[in-house]
Amino acid sequence: MKKLFLLFILISSVSYTQSFEFTESIGKFNHASSFYITANGLVYVTDNRNNEVYLLDTLGNMIKTFGGYGWTQNSFDDPTDVFADPLTVYIADKNNHRIKRFDKNLNYVSSLYTRDSDNSQEIFGYPLSCATSNQGDLYLIDSENNRALKFDIFGNFQQNFGGFDAGNFMLINPLQMAIASNNYVFIIDEDYIVVFDQYGNGIQKIDCGVNLNSIRILFNNLTVTSNKEIYYSNLDLDDKKLSALKLLGLEESPEIISSMIFNNRLFVLSSNSILIFNKVL
C-alpha cells in the first residue's frame, strides 16, 4: 500500500495560524486570471479580458505587455493559466486549444496542439492549467475530457490520467494544477485536492469542504485559495497540515484569484492588481 503523502485537516475546521500585513499593491490589470512568480523574481500575469500577458518584477516595474485577441502565435483567446521557470513560460490558451511556450522575455517558442491527432488519448481541448516537473515533463488539464495529460520535454505524449477510468481519483471539474519537487501532481477539483504521482497513480484525495480556485507551489510552499481565503502548507515538513492565513491591513477583502509565497512575502492576485503582504512575526 502506498504511504499517504499528505495529512491535511479539513479547511472548514482550520484556525488562523499565520498573519500577514498588507504593504502595497503592484500592477494594473483589467481582469487577471492567473499569475506565477519565478525563483529569480519575475512575475507573469494573464488577463483573460484583454487576452494579454504581463511581465513585471516583484517591485512592480512593468517590463512587457504582450498579446491581444486572436489565434496567431502571438495572440490569445482566454489565457486561463500561466506557469514559468527562470527560462521558460507556458500559457494555457484555452479557446485556441493550445499550450503556448515562450522564453522568459515572452518571445514565442512553440505551441502544443493535438486536436488533429489520430490518437484520441492525447487529444485535449479547452486547457485550463499547465505546469512542468523538474524533469521537464509538461502536464496540463484537459477540461473538455476532465482529465490530465503528460508530455515529455520534447512534446511527445506520455499518458493521460484522472479520466473516467480512474475510479476514486476520477476528476469531475478540474481547474488548476501544481507540481511539487518530488513531481507529485496536485489538482484542485471543486472542493477537493487530488494528488497523483508522476506516473498518474492516485495518491490521495482531500475533501477541503470549500470550493477552491487556485493552487500554487514554489520552493515547496503550497498555497491554495478560495475566492475569500488563503491556505498554506510547507511540503518540506513531515506534518503537512493545511492552515489558513490571516490578512491584515485591508479596508475591504478582495476577491482572491490566486496567491504565492516568495521570499517570505505573500503575493495575492486580485482581478486588478497584486497585493503584497509581509509576515507578522
C-alpha positions in Angstrom: 0.0 0.0 0.0 1.2 3.5 -0.9 2.0 5.7 2.1 -0.2 8.8 2.1 1.8 11.8 1.1 -0.3 14.4 2.9 -2.2 14.6 6.2 -4.3 17.7 5.6 -7.0 18.7 8.1 -10.3 20.0 6.7 -10.2 23.6 5.7 -13.6 24.2 7.4 -12.0 23.4 10.8 -8.7 25.2 10.3 -7.9 28.1 12.6 -5.7 31.1 11.6 -2.1 30.2 12.4 -0.1 32.9 10.5 -0.8 36.6 9.9 0.3 38.8 7.0 0.2 42.6 7.0 -0.6 44.5 3.7 2.2 46.7 2.5 1.5 47.7 -1.1 -0.1 46.7 -4.4 1.6 46.4 -7.8 0.4 46.1 -11.4 -2.8 47.2 -13.0 -4.9 44.7 -14.9 -8.4 44.6 -16.4 -9.3 41.1 -15.3 -6.4 38.9 -14.2 -6.9 35.2 -14.4 -3.7 33.7 -13.1 -0.1 34.6 -12.1 3.2 32.9 -11.4 6.4 34.1 -9.8 9.7 32.5 -10.8 12.6 31.8 -8.5 14.5 34.8 -9.9 11.7 37.2 -9.1 9.9 37.6 -12.5 6.1 37.9 -12.3 3.8 36.8 -15.2 0.1 37.6 -15.2 -2.6 36.5 -17.6 -5.6 38.8 -18.3 -8.4 36.9 -19.9 -10.5 40.0 -20.6 -7.7 41.8 -22.5 -6.2 38.5 -23.8 -2.8 39.7 -22.7 0.1 38.6 -20.6 2.1 41.0 -18.4 5.7 40.6 -17.3 6.8 42.6 -14.2 9.2 42.3 -11.4 8.4 42.0 -7.7 8.9 45.7 -7.2 6.0 46.4 -9.6 8.0 47.6 -12.6 6.1 46.7 -15.8 8.6 45.1 -18.2 6.4 44.0 -21.0 2.8 43.7 -22.1 2.1 41.1 -24.8 -0.7 39.6 -26.7 -4.2 40.6 -27.7 -7.2 38.7 -29.0 -6.6 36.2 -31.9 -5.4 32.7 -32.9 -1.9 33.5 -34.1 1.2 32.6 -32.2 1.4 36.0 -30.6 -2.2 36.3 -29.5 -4.7 34.6 -27.2 -8.3 33.6 -26.7 -8.9 33.4 -23.0 -5.5 32.7 -21.4 -6.5 31.0 -18.2 -3.2 30.0 -16.6 0.5 30.7 -16.7 3.4 28.6 -15.4 7.0 29.8 -15.5 10.5 28.8 -14.6 13.6 31.1 -14.8 13.9 30.4 -18.6 10.5 29.4 -20.0 6.9 30.5 -19.8 3.9 28.2 -20.5 0.4 29.7 -21.1 -2.8 27.7 -21.3 -4.6 29.4 -24.3 -8.0 28.0 -23.5 -10.2 28.7 -26.5 -7.4 28.1 -29.0 -6.9 24.6 -27.5 -3.1 25.2 -27.1 -0.4 25.4 -24.6 2.0 28.1 -25.8 5.6 28.2 -24.9 7.7 31.4 -24.6 11.1 32.3 -23.4 11.4 34.4 -20.2 11.1 37.6 -22.2 7.8 36.4 -23.8 9.2 35.7 -27.2 7.3 32.9 -28.8 8.9 29.5 -29.0 6.3 26.8 -29.8 2.8 25.5 -29.3 1.4 22.2 -28.2 -1.8 21.4 -30.1 -3.2 17.9 -30.5 -6.8 18.2 -31.8 -5.8 17.0 -35.3 -4.1 13.9 -33.8 -5.1 10.3 -34.8 -4.5 9.3 -31.2 -7.6 10.1 -29.1 -5.6 9.5 -25.9 -3.5 12.7 -26.5 -6.3 15.0 -27.8 -7.1 17.8 -25.4 -9.4 20.8 -25.6 -10.0 24.0 -23.6 -6.9 23.6 -21.4 -7.3 25.3 -18.1 -3.9 24.9 -16.5 -0.3 23.7 -17.1 2.9 23.1 -15.2 6.2 21.3 -15.7 8.0 18.9 -13.5 11.7 19.2 -12.5 12.4 16.6 -15.2 10.9 18.9 -17.9 7.7 16.9 -18.4 4.7 19.1 -19.3 1.3 18.4 -17.6 -2.0 20.1 -18.5 -5.6 20.0 -17.5 -7.9 18.9 -20.4 -11.3 20.4 -19.4 -13.0 19.0 -22.4 -12.5 15.5 -21.1 -12.0 16.2 -17.4 -8.5 14.6 -17.2 -4.8 15.5 -17.0 -2.3 14.8 -19.8 1.5 14.4 -19.6 4.0 15.2 -22.4 7.8 14.7 -22.3 10.3 17.5 -22.7 10.2 17.1 -26.5 6.4 17.3 -26.6 5.8 13.6 -27.1 2.6 12.3 -25.5 3.2 10.1 -22.4 -0.2 9.4 -20.8 -3.4 10.8 -19.6 -4.8 10.2 -16.1 -7.7 11.2 -13.8 -10.3 10.3 -16.5 -13.5 8.3 -16.3 -11.5 5.1 -15.6 -9.6 6.4 -12.6 -12.1 5.2 -10.0 -12.0 7.2 -6.8 -9.4 9.5 -8.4 -11.6 10.4 -11.4 -11.7 14.2 -11.9 -15.1 15.9 -12.1 -14.3 19.5 -12.8 -10.5 20.0 -12.6 -9.5 23.7 -12.6 -5.8 24.2 -11.8 -2.6 22.1 -11.1 0.7 22.5 -9.4 3.7 20.1 -9.2 5.9 19.6 -6.1 9.7 19.0 -6.1 9.1 15.2 -5.8 7.0 15.5 -9.0 3.7 14.8 -7.3 0.9 16.5 -9.2 -1.7 18.4 -7.2 -5.0 19.2 -8.9 -7.9 21.2 -7.5 -11.2 19.6 -8.4 -14.1 21.7 -7.0 -13.7 21.3 -3.2 -11.1 18.5 -3.4 -7.4 18.4 -3.8 -6.4 15.3 -5.8 -2.8 14.2 -5.6 -1.2 11.9 -8.3 2.4 10.7 -8.6 4.4 11.4 -11.7 3.0 8.3 -13.4 -0.6 9.2 -12.9 -1.3 7.0 -10.0 -3.8 8.4 -7.5 -2.2 9.0 -4.1 -4.7 11.0 -2.0 -8.0 12.8 -2.4 -8.6 15.5 0.2 -12.0 16.9 0.9 -11.4 20.5 1.8 -15.0 21.5 2.4 -14.9 24.6 0.3 -14.8 25.4 -3.4 -11.2 26.2 -4.5 -10.0 28.3 -7.4 -6.2 28.2 -7.3 -3.2 26.1 -6.2 0.4 27.1 -6.4 3.8 25.6 -5.3 7.1 27.5 -5.2 10.1 26.1 -3.2 7.6 23.6 -1.7 5.5 26.4 -0.3 2.0 25.4 -1.2 -0.8 27.9 -1.3 -4.5 27.0 -2.0 -7.2 29.7 -2.4 -10.9 30.1 -2.4 -12.2 33.4 -3.5 -12.1 34.7 0.1 -9.4 32.7 1.9 -5.8 31.5 1.5 -4.5 28.2 3.0 -0.8 27.2 3.3 1.3 24.2 3.8 5.1 23.6 3.9 5.6 20.4 1.9 9.1 20.1 3.4 7.7 19.3 6.8 6.7 15.8 8.0 3.5 17.3 9.4 1.9 18.7 6.3 -1.1 20.4 7.7 -3.1 23.0 5.7 -3.5 26.2 7.7 -5.4 29.4 7.0 -3.6 32.7 6.6 -5.0 35.9 8.1 -4.7 39.0 6.0 -4.4 42.3 8.0 -4.4 46.0 6.9 -7.0 45.9 4.2 -10.2 48.1 4.3 -12.0 45.6 2.1 -11.4 42.0 1.4 -10.6 41.4 -2.3 -11.9 38.6 -4.4 -8.8 36.3 -4.4 -7.8 34.9 -7.8 -4.5 33.2 -6.7 -1.7 33.5 -4.2 2.0 32.6 -3.8 4.7 32.9 -1.1 8.0 34.3 -2.4 10.9 35.5 -0.2 8.8 35.2 2.9 6.2 37.6 1.5 2.7 36.7 0.4 1.6 37.8 -3.1 -2.2 37.8 -3.6 -3.6 38.2 -7.1 -6.9 40.1 -7.4 -8.7 40.9 -10.6 -7.0 44.3 -10.9 -3.7 44.1 -9.1 -1.2 42.1 -7.0 -1.4 42.7 -3.2 1.8 42.2 -1.2 1.9 41.3 2.4 4.7 40.9 5.0 4.6 38.1 7.6 3.8 39.3 11.1 6.4 37.9 13.4 
